[in-house]
């Protein structure tokens, strides 16, 4: 199978950016050469990671980064999206760690030498543990520590970086980490989820000011994830439930960036769950951004719930990925067109899209036709949104390679490259060859 788009698609142009993406904790390993982070602590807590694993080895990218750059180049991509490990580049006293900084500057220099644009995410969930010990994202001071980290590391990188994202998926950090506790640091309280989200967004705004000062020539923005919310039926109650879920899970993170406020659902909160918001916070949060990164994997369907207002419906019998996520490409087009209608969006990069599948390495090959079908359908969904006027300028496959999949450990494989964790051997899957061939056929 090949990746096929309409002949007149703008995505056939070399002006459209195609890339692959990874994240520091998920691939780097080399735990001994950085400070502990909240995911080290979470992994060491019994019962938190499904296979009992951790990120101490992962894909040994710190050791094998040169081979990995060869791999990236072999795919013919325009760009590589990576994240910086805050605990690798900063000492406890707030000074830069020269060894950690050198690792990234060497990596960035090599990518640039090969003509691969570098898209750098400053925070992909690996908060230094000593900062969590002082309250983490529940402590307003952490937002200012993040701005300081952003200031120092962007000065160190100079002009090496094509694009900076402040955060990857603040929803995951706040809701999964502080509200329901299935991600690090494992706290579970509604008030914690909403307050940490506010501090993450505040940190984004503070860091955007730093980025525009230190790196005015790079594309600077934020990456948000969206799971579009659909109603289970056409009843008014279910439609209202889906709207409330959308406000709670999706609009909560984007509306402050453009409208300087939280969605109306905040008015339904108990007093103790409303985050503390100081005067001027929304003006800081709503800094102009050069791009918006959008991560998409699946949709969610909701029905009315008399207790919680909404509850998710399991789509029994529908096609799903190995994560149990429904495959519904139309939601991708719907998401992009709806956001475009709601907000004055800057150019959009699809910063993550992909699927975990039950891959098998047989005779040195991985024939992941199911993933390839997912990519083909979702690239066409992006193209449909572009045809409807949405300004999407790039697309990154998640992920370059199989890696540590957070609470799932090493049980789920999202990569277009197969990783044998015992030998660290990398094997291109059928999806990688198809992605390469599609990218290289552009004119």
C-alpha positions in Angstrom: 0.0 0.0 0.0 1.1 3.6 -0.7 0.2 6.9 0.8 -2.1 8.5 -1.8 -3.4 12.1 -1.8 -5.4 13.9 -4.5 -3.2 15.0 -7.4 -3.8 18.7 -6.7 -3.1 18.5 -2.9 -1.0 21.3 -1.5 0.7 18.6 0.6 2.5 17.4 -2.6 4.5 20.7 -2.5 8.0 20.9 -1.0 6.7 24.1 0.7 4.7 21.8 3.0 6.9 20.5 5.9 7.0 16.8 6.7 8.8 15.4 9.7 9.0 12.8 12.5 8.8 13.4 16.2 10.1 12.1 19.5 10.4 13.2 23.2 13.3 13.2 25.5 12.2 10.9 28.3 10.7 8.4 25.9 13.9 7.8 23.9 17.0 9.2 25.6 17.9 6.8 28.4 21.2 8.0 30.1 19.5 8.6 33.4 22.8 8.8 35.2 23.8 12.0 33.4 20.8 14.1 34.4 18.8 15.1 37.4 15.9 12.9 38.5 12.5 13.9 37.0 8.9 13.2 38.0 8.7 10.3 35.6 11.6 8.6 37.3 9.8 8.8 40.6 6.5 7.7 39.0 8.1 4.7 37.4 9.7 3.7 40.7 6.2 3.6 42.3 4.8 0.1 42.2 1.7 -0.4 40.0 2.1 2.9 38.0 3.6 1.5 34.8 1.9 -1.4 33.2 5.0 -3.5 32.5 6.9 -2.2 35.6 9.5 -0.6 33.3 11.1 2.8 33.4 13.0 5.3 31.1 16.5 4.6 32.4 17.4 2.9 29.1 14.6 3.6 26.6 16.1 3.8 23.1 19.6 4.8 24.3 19.3 7.9 22.1 21.9 9.8 24.0 24.4 7.1 23.1 23.0 6.3 19.6 22.0 9.8 18.4 24.4 9.8 15.4 22.9 6.6 14.1 19.4 8.0 14.8 20.2 11.2 12.7 21.3 8.9 9.9 17.9 7.1 10.2 16.0 10.4 10.2 17.9 11.6 7.1 17.3 8.3 5.3 13.5 9.0 5.5 13.9 12.2 3.5 12.0 14.3 6.0 12.2 18.1 6.1 12.2 18.4 9.9 12.7 16.6 13.2 10.7 17.5 16.3 12.5 16.7 19.5 12.2 17.8 23.1 14.7 19.1 25.6 15.1 17.4 28.9 15.0 20.2 31.5 16.7 17.9 34.1 19.5 17.2 31.6 20.4 20.8 30.8 19.9 22.5 34.2 21.6 22.0 37.6 19.6 22.2 40.8 20.9 25.7 41.4 19.4 26.9 38.1 22.7 27.1 36.2 23.1 25.3 32.9 24.7 21.8 32.8 27.4 22.1 30.2 27.4 18.3 29.4 23.6 18.2 28.8 23.7 21.4 26.7 26.6 20.0 24.6 24.6 16.9 23.8 21.8 19.0 22.3 24.0 21.5 20.6 25.9 18.6 18.9 22.6 17.1 17.9 21.2 20.3 16.5 24.4 21.2 14.7 24.4 17.8 12.9 20.7 18.1 12.0 21.3 21.5 10.6 24.4 20.3 8.7 22.1 17.8 6.9 19.5 20.4 6.1 16.9 19.0 8.6 14.9 21.7 10.3 14.8 21.4 14.1 11.5 21.8 15.9 12.3 22.0 19.6 9.8 21.4 22.4 11.0 22.9 25.7 8.7 20.8 27.9 7.5 17.3 27.2 6.4 16.3 30.7 9.8 15.6 32.4 9.7 18.1 35.3 12.8 18.0 37.5 11.8 16.2 40.7 13.3 18.8 43.0 10.8 21.3 41.5 7.9 18.9 42.0 9.1 18.6 45.6 8.3 22.3 46.0 4.8 21.9 44.6 5.5 21.4 40.9 2.9 22.9 38.6 0.6 23.6 41.6 3.2 26.2 42.7 3.0 29.5 40.7 6.7 29.9 41.1 7.3 27.0 38.7 6.0 29.1 35.8 8.8 31.6 36.5 11.4 28.8 36.9 10.3 27.5 33.4 10.7 31.0 31.9 14.2 31.1 33.4 15.0 27.7 31.9 13.7 28.8 28.6 15.8 32.0 28.8 19.0 30.2 29.5 18.6 27.3 27.1 17.5 29.4 24.1 20.5 31.7 24.7 22.8 28.6 24.7 21.2 27.3 21.4 21.6 30.6 19.6 20.3 30.4 16.0 20.3 26.6 15.8 16.6 26.1 16.2 14.0 26.5 13.4 11.0 26.4 15.8 10.3 26.4 19.5 7.2 25.0 21.2 6.9 26.0 24.9 4.8 23.0 25.9 3.6 19.7 24.6 0.1 18.9 25.6 -0.5 20.8 28.8 -3.8 18.8 29.1 -1.7 15.6 29.7 0.5 17.3 32.3 -2.4 18.8 34.2 -5.4 16.5 33.7 -3.6 13.1 33.6 -0.9 14.1 36.0 -2.6 16.3 38.7 -6.4 15.6 38.2 -6.8 11.9 37.7 -3.3 10.7 38.5 -2.5 8.2 35.8 0.6 10.2 34.7 3.4 11.7 36.8 3.3 13.1 39.4 0.2 11.0 40.1 -1.9 13.4 42.1 -5.7 13.2 41.8 -7.9 16.2 42.6 -10.0 18.3 40.3 -8.7 21.5 41.9 -5.1 20.4 41.2 -5.9 19.7 37.6 -7.3 23.1 37.0 -4.7 25.0 39.0 -1.8 23.2 37.3 -3.3 23.9 33.9 -3.4 27.6 34.7 0.2 27.7 35.8 1.3 25.7 32.7 -0.5 28.3 30.5 1.0 31.1 32.5 4.5 29.6 32.0 3.8 29.4 28.3 3.0 33.1 28.1 6.1 34.0 30.2 8.3 31.8 28.0 6.9 33.2 24.8 8.1 36.7 25.8 11.6 35.2 26.3 11.5 33.3 23.0 10.6 36.4 21.0 13.4 38.2 22.7 16.1 35.6 22.5 15.1 33.8 19.3 13.0 36.3 17.2 13.8 34.5 13.9 12.4 31.1 14.9 8.8 30.0 14.7 7.6 30.1 18.3 4.4 28.7 19.7 2.7 25.9 21.7 1.5 22.3 21.0 -2.0 21.3 22.2 -3.7 18.0 21.9 -7.3 17.6 21.0 -9.8 14.8 21.2 -12.9 16.0 19.5 -16.2 15.4 21.4 -19.2 14.0 19.7 -22.7 13.4 21.1 -23.9 9.8 21.4 -27.4 10.8 20.1 -29.1 13.8 18.6 -30.9 14.5 21.9 -30.4 18.0 23.4 -29.0 16.5 26.6 -26.3 14.5 24.8 -25.4 17.4 22.6 -25.0 19.6 25.7 -22.9 16.9 27.3 -20.5 16.7 24.4 -20.2 20.5 24.4 -19.3 20.5 28.1 -16.8 17.7 27.6 -15.2 19.7 24.8 -14.9 22.8 27.0 -13.4 20.8 29.8 -10.9 18.7 27.8 -10.1 20.8 24.7 -11.2 24.4 24.8 -9.8 24.9 28.3 -6.3 25.0 26.9 -6.8 27.0 23.7 -9.5 29.6 24.6 -7.2 31.5 27.0 -4.6 31.8 24.3 -6.9 33.8 22.0 -9.9 34.9 24.1 -8.2 35.7 27.4 -10.6 33.6 29.5 -11.6 30.0 30.3 -14.7 28.4 28.8 -18.1 28.9 30.4 -17.9 25.5 32.1 -15.8 27.2 34.8 -19.0 28.7 36.0 -20.3 25.2 36.9 -17.3 24.5 39.2 -17.5 24.3 43.0 -15.7 27.2 44.5 -12.8 25.1 45.7 -12.1 23.8 42.1 -11.8 27.3 40.5 -8.1 28.0 39.9 -6.5 31.1 41.5 -6.0 33.6 38.6 -4.1 36.8 39.3 -4.8 40.1 37.6 -3.0 40.3 34.3 -2.5 36.5 33.9 -4.7 36.2 30.8 -2.7 39.1 29.1 0.5 37.1 29.8 -1.1 33.8 28.5 -2.4 35.4 25.3 1.0 36.3 23.9 1.0 36.3 20.1 2.2 32.9 18.7 3.8 32.3 15.3 2.2 28.8 15.0 -0.1 26.4 16.8 0.9 22.8 17.0 -2.0 20.3 17.0 -1.8 16.7 18.1 -4.6 14.4 17.1 -5.2 10.6 17.6 -8.8 9.9 18.1 -12.3 11.2 19.0 -14.5 10.7 22.0 -18.3 10.2 22.2 -20.3 11.5 25.2 -23.8 11.1 26.7 -25.5 13.1 29.4 -24.6 12.1 33.0 -26.8 13.3 35.9 -23.8 13.3 38.2 -20.9 14.6 36.2 -22.7 16.3 33.3 -21.1 14.0 30.7 -19.7 10.5 30.5 -17.8 8.8 27.6 -19.3 6.0 25.6 -17.2 3.1 24.5 -17.6 2.7 20.7 -18.0 -1.1 20.7 -17.3 -2.8 17.4 -15.6 0.2 15.9 -12.0 -0.1 14.5 -9.5 0.8 17.2 -5.7 1.0 17.6 -3.7 -1.0 20.0 -4.3 1.7 22.6 -8.0 1.0 22.3 -8.6 4.4 20.6 -11.2 4.5 17.9 -10.0 5.2 14.3 -12.2 8.0 13.0 -10.3 10.2 10.5 -13.3 12.5 9.9 -12.8 13.9 13.4 -9.5 15.2 12.3 -11.0 17.3 9.5 -13.9 18.3 11.8 -11.4 19.4 14.5 -9.3 21.6 12.2 -12.2 23.3 10.5 -14.0 23.9 13.8 -10.9 25.5 15.5 -10.3 27.6 12.4 -13.9 28.9 12.7 -13.6 29.6 16.5 -10.2 31.3 16.7 -7.9 33.6 14.7 -5.4 30.9 14.3 -1.8 31.4 13.1 -0.3 28.7 10.7 -0.9 25.2 12.0 1.6 22.3 12.2 0.2 18.9 12.9 2.9 18.1 15.5 1.7 14.6 16.3 -0.4 12.0 14.5 -0.1 8.3 14.5 -1.2 4.9 15.9 0.0 2.2 18.2 -0.4 -1.2 16.5 0.4 -4.7 17.5 3.6 -4.9 15.4 5.4 -8.2 14.7 9.0 -8.4 13.6 9.1 -11.3 11.2 12.2 -12.2 9.1 13.6 -8.8 9.7 10.5 -7.0 8.5 7.5 -5.3 10.1 4.5 -5.2 7.7 2.3 -2.7 9.5 -0.4 -2.2 6.9 -2.8 -1.2 9.6 -0.7 1.8 10.6 -0.1 2.6 7.0 -3.9 2.7 6.4 -4.2 5.0 9.5 -1.6 7.4 8.1 -3.1 7.4 4.6 -6.6 8.2 6.0 -5.4 10.9 8.4 -3.2 12.6 5.8 -6.2 12.8 3.6 -8.3 14.2 6.5 -5.7 16.9 6.9 -5.8 17.6 3.1 -9.6 17.9 3.3 -9.3 20.6 6.0 -6.7 22.4 3.9 -9.2 22.3 0.9 -11.7 24.0 3.3 -9.3 26.8 3.9 -7.5 25.8 7.1 -3.8 26.9 7.0 -2.0 23.7 7.8 1.7 24.1 6.8 3.3 20.9 8.2 2.8 17.4 9.5 4.9 15.2 11.9 4.4 11.5 12.2 4.3 10.2 15.8 6.6 8.6 16.3 10.0 8.2 14.7 10.6 5.0 16.6 9.0 2.8 19.2 9.7 4.1 22.7 8.7 4.3 26.3 5.0 4.9 26.1 4.5 6.5 29.6 2.1 4.6 31.8 2.0 1.8 29.2 5.8 1.2 29.5 7.2 -0.6 26.4 3.9 -2.5 25.6 2.7 -0.1 22.9 4.5 0.7 19.7 3.8 4.0 17.9 7.0 4.1 15.8 7.4 3.9 12.1 10.7 2.3 13.1 10.7 -0.8 15.1 13.1 -0.9 18.2 14.3 -4.2 19.6 15.0 -3.0 23.2 17.3 -5.9 24.0 19.7 -5.1 21.1 18.7 -1.5 20.3 18.5 -2.5 16.7 16.2 -0.2 14.6 14.2 -1.7 11.7 12.1 0.5 9.3 8.5 -0.7 9.2 6.4 -0.7 6.0 4.9 2.6 7.1 8.3 4.2 7.2 9.1 3.1 3.6 5.7 4.4 2.5 6.2 7.7 4.3 9.6 8.1 2.8 8.4 7.3 -0.7 5.5 9.8 -0.4 7.8 12.6 0.9 10.5 12.0 -1.7 7.9 12.1 -4.6 7.0 15.7 -3.9 7.9 18.4 -6.5 
